[in-house]
């Protein structure tokens, strides 16, 4: 009987200890608004939902990409997601994190320069799959409201098709073969810089976020 009571007490202590440890790692649902530059977009917008617990955080949301040098005010839409690891936790004033970032976009824009030239209207169809590894820091403004910034390096799978139409109805296209790019390469200048160099493409992001509530 004493052994049974001792086992019950030990189990109670163990379960209570585990629950106390779990209670220190709350699961938070939050929102995030981030802007960033990539190899093909100079003012991308990344709104996200975030899930954070302990040293880990994941995010997912749409991606609004404004391609370089195409002079279009309409974005290309896609999806983006990522994972962040905080080696020292997320509760200090300044927290360092490592990040994996994934982004996919597919769509078309109208090149305003070509349209306004009075000769041709150019439609650019773009498909891009980007993947980056990087690091950044998080600055806690309040307990749940924070600012963050990060940089990363990676590569991308990219394809582009240009369709030119003149006012008489004539149409022709040229297309860049879809392939993986890992170098210092600019999609809008592929006709004179087709092969990438050995340097990696990069991403720079800055944003604000808020942990809404505990789940």
LINMOKA-V860242 format. One record per residue. N is the residue number from 1. PHI is phi in whole degrees, 0 to 359 (* if undefined). Layout:
n=N phi=PHI
n=N phi=PHI
This chain:
n=1 phi=*
n=2 phi=295
n=3 phi=295
n=4 phi=297
n=5 phi=297
n=6 phi=293
n=7 phi=296
n=8 phi=298
n=9 phi=296
n=10 phi=296
n=11 phi=297
n=12 phi=297
n=13 phi=296
n=14 phi=295
n=15 phi=297
n=16 phi=299
n=17 phi=296
n=18 phi=297
n=19 phi=297
n=20 phi=295
n=21 phi=294
n=22 phi=296
n=23 phi=293
n=24 phi=281
n=25 phi=242
n=26 phi=286
n=27 phi=264
n=28 phi=248
n=29 phi=259
n=30 phi=220
n=31 phi=236
n=32 phi=217
n=33 phi=235
n=34 phi=232
n=35 phi=239
n=36 phi=198
n=37 phi=252
n=38 phi=229
n=39 phi=296
n=40 phi=237
n=41 phi=226
n=42 phi=262
n=43 phi=209
n=44 phi=292
n=45 phi=239
n=46 phi=233
n=47 phi=281
n=48 phi=217
n=49 phi=261
n=50 phi=238
n=51 phi=234
n=52 phi=229
n=53 phi=206
n=54 phi=60
n=55 phi=264
n=56 phi=236
n=57 phi=209
n=58 phi=235
n=59 phi=216
n=60 phi=206
n=61 phi=176
n=62 phi=284
n=63 phi=229
n=64 phi=244
n=65 phi=250
n=66 phi=252
n=67 phi=296
n=68 phi=299
n=69 phi=63
n=70 phi=259
n=71 phi=56
n=72 phi=251
n=73 phi=269
n=74 phi=261
n=75 phi=279
n=76 phi=260
n=77 phi=261
n=78 phi=193
n=79 phi=231
n=80 phi=212
n=81 phi=204
n=82 phi=187
n=83 phi=225
n=84 phi=235
n=85 phi=241
n=86 phi=255
n=87 phi=298
n=88 phi=251
n=89 phi=87
n=90 phi=241
n=91 phi=254
n=92 phi=276
n=93 phi=297
n=94 phi=235
n=95 phi=238
n=96 phi=275
n=97 phi=218
n=98 phi=250
n=99 phi=222
n=100 phi=248
n=101 phi=231
n=102 phi=236
n=103 phi=212
n=104 phi=227
n=105 phi=224
n=106 phi=206
n=107 phi=172
n=108 phi=221
n=109 phi=226
n=110 phi=257
n=111 phi=284
n=112 phi=296
n=113 phi=297
n=114 phi=292
n=115 phi=295
n=116 phi=279
n=117 phi=289
n=118 phi=85
n=119 phi=244
n=120 phi=226
n=121 phi=243
n=122 phi=251
n=123 phi=253
n=124 phi=250
n=125 phi=262
n=126 phi=233
n=127 phi=226
n=128 phi=219
n=129 phi=235
n=130 phi=251
n=131 phi=217
n=132 phi=225
n=133 phi=241
n=134 phi=199
n=135 phi=213
n=136 phi=193
n=137 phi=222
n=138 phi=239
n=139 phi=249
n=140 phi=279
n=141 phi=279
n=142 phi=230
n=143 phi=297
n=144 phi=239
n=145 phi=256
n=146 phi=212
n=147 phi=252
n=148 phi=214
n=149 phi=213
n=150 phi=206
n=151 phi=228
n=152 phi=204
n=153 phi=234
n=154 phi=183
n=155 phi=215
n=156 phi=211
n=157 phi=259
n=158 phi=223
n=159 phi=220
n=160 phi=217
n=161 phi=229
n=162 phi=254
n=163 phi=243
n=164 phi=252
n=165 phi=230
n=166 phi=263
n=167 phi=283
n=168 phi=270
n=169 phi=99
n=170 phi=290
n=171 phi=223
n=172 phi=212
n=173 phi=228
n=174 phi=225
n=175 phi=222
n=176 phi=269
n=177 phi=302
n=178 phi=289
n=179 phi=200
n=180 phi=269
n=181 phi=244
n=182 phi=236
n=183 phi=247
n=184 phi=282
n=185 phi=229
n=186 phi=244
n=187 phi=304
n=188 phi=287
n=189 phi=243
n=190 phi=297
n=191 phi=291
n=192 phi=236
n=193 phi=219
n=194 phi=289
n=195 phi=264
n=196 phi=285
n=197 phi=275
n=198 phi=277
n=199 phi=287
n=200 phi=274
n=201 phi=281
n=202 phi=227
n=203 phi=220
n=204 phi=231
n=205 phi=228
n=206 phi=213
n=207 phi=194
n=208 phi=232
n=209 phi=211
n=210 phi=215
n=211 phi=279
n=212 phi=290
n=213 phi=199
n=214 phi=274
n=215 phi=264
